[in-house]
């Protein structure tokens, strides 16, 4: 069994000056990622209106399967024109850990 986690650090558009506006960008991203059967949540930068950190985790039988799902999630987030993906921190955990 393998788990892979990813932390996406996002820069939101300049009009994100309130929590309501921030949620209007973050909620659709989280909903889109859930279609890939991953666990996903906003996990950081809660006090910053122009930034968001979204954590994603997947469990798979093989390492390559976990990597492929997280690769897809990363590509989907990076492809959203309204936000900028600043960084991605990924970690793979396997039976040997």
N, C-alpha and C positions, 0 to 999 in steps of 0.2 A: 504494500500500500504506500502511496506517495501523496504528499500534500504540497501544493505550491501556493505561496502567498505573493501578493504584489501590493505595493503602496503607490498610488498615483497622486502626485502633487500637481494641482491644477491652478492656473491663473484664470480667474473669471473676468468677463468683460467689465469695462470701466463703469457701466451703469449699475453695477451691483453694489449699491450703497446701503442696503438694508438686508435684514435676515430674510424677509419675504422675497426680495429679488434674488438673493443667493440660492434660496430653495428652488426658485423657478429654473435655475440652471442645473442644480445638483440632482433633483428628483428624477428628471428624465434620463439622466446618465445612469443612475442606479437602476431604474426600471429597465433600461436597455440591457444592462449587464446581467440582470437576473434571468433574462431569456437564455443565457448560456449555462444555466443551472449551477451557478456559483453562489457562495455567500458573499454579500457585499454590504458595506455600510460606510457612512461618512465617519471617519475616525480621528480627524484632526483639523486644526485651523478653525475651530468653531467660533472663535472670537474675531476672526478676520473676515470681513465681508467680501473682499476681492480674491480670496484664496479658499481652496478646499483640498482636503486629503481624503481619498476614497480607498478603502482597503478591500481587497478581493482575495478569496481563498477557494481552492478546489481540491477535491480528493479523487484520486484515480488509481487504477490497478497498476499502471505502468507510468514511469517518469515522463516518457514522451507524450502520453495522453494529457497529463497535467500541464506540461509546457505548452502544448498546442492550444489548450483552452485559454490559458493566460495570455498567450501570444495573440489570440483572437480578440480578447478583451482589450489588450493594450492597443491593438490596431484600431478598434472601434472608437476608443476614447481619443486617440491621436487624430482620428479622422473627423472629429466634430469641429466645424469651423468656428463656432462661437467661443470656444475655450482654447487655452494653450496648455499643453502637457509639458510641465517644466522638468519633471524627473519621474523615474520609475525605479523602485527598489523591489527586487524579486528575491525570493528564497525558496529553494526546493528542500523538502524534508522527506527522507525515505526510511526504510526499515533499519538501516544501519545507524541512524542518528540516536 
